[in-house]
Amino acid sequence: MIAMAAVDLTIVQPPNGAVFAQGETQVRMTGQVGELPAELAGVALYYRWYSSLFPSQEDRYSINATALGDPAVPFDAPLGVGTHVITLAASDQQGETESAQNATRHGGVTGGPQGETQRVIHLVRATLLSPQPNTTLNRSSNTLELDAEAPLHWWRTKPGTTDVYELNPDYHEINRIRYRWRFAPTPADGRPAADLVPSVEALLRPPGPASRVRYPGPLPSGLGTGNYTLTLRVEDKNDPGVGHEASRAVVLA
């Protein structure tokens, strides 16, 4: 039996708790390898970055499709909106297939959701999916479609079903993403403005891709009619001053 040698790893970037709120689509990641055990002299090691929100599939689980030879070389990871648990792992196998995992004899991992190596980051990005520009919205409608991009695992399939969705408790235990829809009159002529900040439970999963949320209505009372600017603000619920916005014109009736 071959003894496994552990690889000591540290995540240098991004720092734990970092919030990215400029609409980023990539986050720079760098790691560090500690002193290697003597038995790893001459053994090739391969490094991979992981995110809890990565859309994994069979034989592909890491963010970087090609394993890295040195985690200290900056890797710009494409990440979606949401709260991510980041992990860095080392292995003596280059691939991610089941056979490669079974053949692994030496490796290491750091990061994760808790403990001294915890690495949880928050990417705040607003993407308005609906309504389309210049759509007329009925202020009292209970069937509005205010849709926004959501973190990949905001929803899960309800246990025991294949097509019934519910909030994913594992994700929402760490989630710091909050949605705010703001209505401001255009021009600013004295008509009322208002913010709509629904609870997580008030948002629905619309048909289509899982990474969406929908507020179905009604709009805040007291809003006027006519031209308004609708702004979606996705913010850090622990620090609402940190957020990212996207806007479009709508008409209220």
C-alpha positions in Angstrom: 0.0 0.0 0.0 1.4 3.4 -1.0 1.2 6.0 1.8 -0.3 9.4 0.8 1.8 12.5 1.3 -0.1 15.7 2.1 0.5 18.9 0.1 0.3 22.1 2.3 -1.7 24.8 0.5 -2.7 28.3 1.2 -5.1 30.6 -0.7 -3.6 34.0 -1.1 -6.3 35.6 -3.3 -9.1 36.2 -2.9 -9.3 37.0 0.8 -12.0 35.4 2.9 -15.1 37.6 3.0 -14.2 39.6 0.0 -17.1 41.3 -1.8 -16.9 42.1 -5.5 -19.4 44.7 -6.4 -18.3 46.3 -9.6 -20.1 43.9 -11.9 -17.1 41.6 -12.1 -17.3 38.5 -14.3 -13.8 37.3 -13.2 -12.1 37.0 -9.8 -8.3 36.6 -9.6 -7.1 33.6 -7.7 -3.6 32.8 -6.5 -2.3 30.2 -4.1 0.8 29.1 -2.3 2.4 25.7 -1.8 4.2 25.0 1.5 7.4 22.9 1.9 6.8 19.6 0.2 7.6 16.3 1.9 10.7 14.5 0.8 8.7 11.7 -0.8 7.2 14.1 -3.2 10.6 15.0 -4.7 10.3 14.6 -8.5 6.5 14.0 -8.3 4.5 16.2 -10.7 1.6 18.0 -9.0 -1.5 19.6 -10.5 -3.7 22.3 -9.0 -7.3 23.1 -9.5 -9.7 25.8 -8.2 -13.2 25.0 -7.2 -16.4 27.1 -6.4 -19.5 25.9 -4.8 -21.5 27.7 -7.5 -19.6 26.1 -10.4 -21.9 24.3 -12.8 -20.1 20.9 -12.5 -20.8 17.9 -14.7 -19.4 14.4 -15.0 -15.6 14.5 -15.2 -15.5 18.3 -14.8 -15.7 19.8 -11.4 -13.1 22.5 -11.2 -13.2 26.1 -12.5 -10.0 25.7 -14.6 -10.5 23.1 -17.3 -6.8 22.5 -17.6 -4.9 21.8 -14.3 -2.4 24.4 -13.3 1.3 23.6 -12.7 1.7 26.3 -10.2 -1.1 27.9 -8.1 1.0 31.0 -7.5 0.4 32.0 -11.2 -2.7 34.2 -11.2 -5.8 32.5 -12.5 -8.7 34.8 -13.5 -11.8 32.7 -12.6 -15.1 33.3 -14.4 -17.7 33.4 -11.6 -21.4 34.1 -11.5 -23.4 36.2 -9.1 -23.7 34.9 -5.6 -21.9 33.7 -2.4 -19.1 31.3 -3.4 -17.2 28.8 -1.2 -13.7 28.7 -2.8 -11.4 25.7 -2.6 -7.9 25.0 -3.9 -6.7 21.4 -4.3 -3.5 19.7 -5.4 -3.2 16.2 -6.8 -0.7 13.9 -8.5 -3.2 13.3 -11.2 -3.7 15.7 -14.1 -7.3 14.7 -14.9 -10.7 14.9 -13.1 -12.2 11.6 -14.2 -13.2 8.9 -11.7 -10.2 6.8 -12.7 -7.9 9.7 -12.0 -9.5 10.4 -8.6 -9.1 6.7 -7.7 -5.5 6.8 -8.8 -4.6 9.8 -6.6 -1.9 9.0 -4.1 -0.7 12.5 -3.0 -2.7 15.7 -2.7 -4.0 18.4 -0.5 -6.9 20.9 -0.2 -7.6 24.2 1.4 -10.4 26.7 1.6 -14.0 25.6 2.2 -17.0 27.0 4.2 -15.6 27.1 7.7 -12.6 26.7 9.9 -9.2 28.4 9.8 -8.9 27.9 6.0 -12.4 29.2 5.3 -12.7 31.1 2.0 -16.2 32.5 1.3 -16.6 35.4 -1.1 -19.5 37.3 -2.5 -19.9 38.5 -6.1 -22.6 41.1 -6.4 -23.8 41.7 -10.0 -27.1 43.0 -11.2 -28.5 41.5 -14.4 -32.1 42.5 -15.4 -33.8 39.8 -17.4 -37.4 41.1 -17.4 -39.2 43.4 -18.1 -37.9 44.5 -21.5 -37.1 48.2 -22.0 -40.2 50.5 -22.3 -42.6 47.8 -21.1 -45.8 49.0 -19.6 -46.3 47.7 -16.0 -49.7 47.6 -14.2 -49.0 48.9 -10.7 -51.6 46.7 -9.1 -50.9 43.5 -11.0 -50.1 40.3 -9.1 -48.6 38.7 -12.1 -45.7 41.0 -12.9 -42.4 39.5 -14.2 -39.5 41.3 -12.6 -36.8 38.8 -13.3 -33.1 38.8 -12.4 -30.1 36.6 -12.7 -29.7 34.5 -9.5 -26.9 32.4 -8.0 -26.8 28.9 -9.5 -27.9 27.1 -6.4 -30.5 29.6 -5.1 -33.0 26.8 -5.9 -32.9 23.0 -5.6 -35.2 20.3 -6.7 -37.5 19.4 -3.8 -36.5 16.0 -2.4 -38.7 13.2 -3.8 -39.6 15.2 -6.9 -38.0 15.9 -10.3 -39.7 19.1 -11.3 -40.7 20.9 -8.0 -38.3 23.6 -6.8 -37.7 25.1 -3.4 -35.1 27.4 -1.8 -31.8 25.6 -1.3 -31.1 25.7 2.5 -27.4 24.9 2.0 -26.9 27.9 -0.2 -29.1 30.3 1.9 -27.2 29.4 5.0 -24.3 31.5 3.7 -26.0 33.7 1.1 -25.4 37.5 1.4 -27.1 38.5 -1.9 -30.2 40.7 -1.7 -32.4 42.1 -4.5 -33.8 45.6 -4.6 -35.9 47.0 -7.4 -36.1 50.9 -7.4 -38.7 53.0 -9.3 -37.8 56.6 -10.0 -39.9 59.0 -12.1 -38.3 60.2 -15.4 -38.0 63.1 -15.3 -37.9 63.8 -11.6 -41.0 66.0 -11.5 -42.4 65.3 -8.1 -44.0 62.0 -8.8 -43.3 59.4 -6.0 -40.3 57.1 -6.1 -40.2 53.8 -4.2 -38.0 50.8 -3.5 -39.1 47.2 -3.5 -37.1 44.8 -1.4 -38.8 41.4 -1.3 -37.8 38.8 1.2 -36.1 35.6 -0.2 -39.4 33.8 0.4 -41.3 36.3 -1.7 -39.3 35.5 -4.8 -40.3 32.8 -7.2 -38.4 30.6 -9.6 -39.7 31.4 -13.2 -39.8 28.8 -15.9 -36.5 28.3 -17.8 -32.9 28.2 -16.4 -32.6 27.6 -12.7 -30.4 30.7 -12.1 -33.3 33.2 -12.1 -35.5 34.8 -9.5 -38.8 36.6 -10.1 -40.8 39.1 -8.1 -44.5 38.6 -9.2 -46.1 41.9 -7.9 -47.7 44.1 -6.9 -45.6 47.2 -7.0 -45.2 49.5 -4.0 -48.3 51.6 -3.3 -48.2 55.3 -4.1 -46.2 55.2 -7.3 -47.4 57.5 -10.1 -48.0 56.8 -13.7 -46.0 57.4 -16.8 -42.3 57.1 -17.5 -40.1 55.6 -14.8 -36.6 54.3 -14.5 -36.5 50.7 -13.1 -33.2 49.9 -11.4 -32.3 46.5 -10.2 -29.8 46.7 -7.4 -28.1 43.5 -6.2 -26.5 44.3 -2.8 -24.7 42.8 0.1 -27.4 42.3 2.7 -24.8 42.7 5.5 -23.7 46.1 4.0 -26.4 47.5 1.7 -24.2 50.3 0.7 -22.2 47.8 -1.4 -24.0 46.8 -4.5 -24.2 46.8 -8.3 -27.0 48.2 -10.4 -28.6 47.9 -13.9 -31.4 50.1 -15.2 -33.9 50.4 -18.0 -36.9 52.6 -18.9 -40.5 51.4 -18.1 -43.9 52.9 -18.1 -46.3 52.6 -15.1 -50.0 52.5 -15.7 
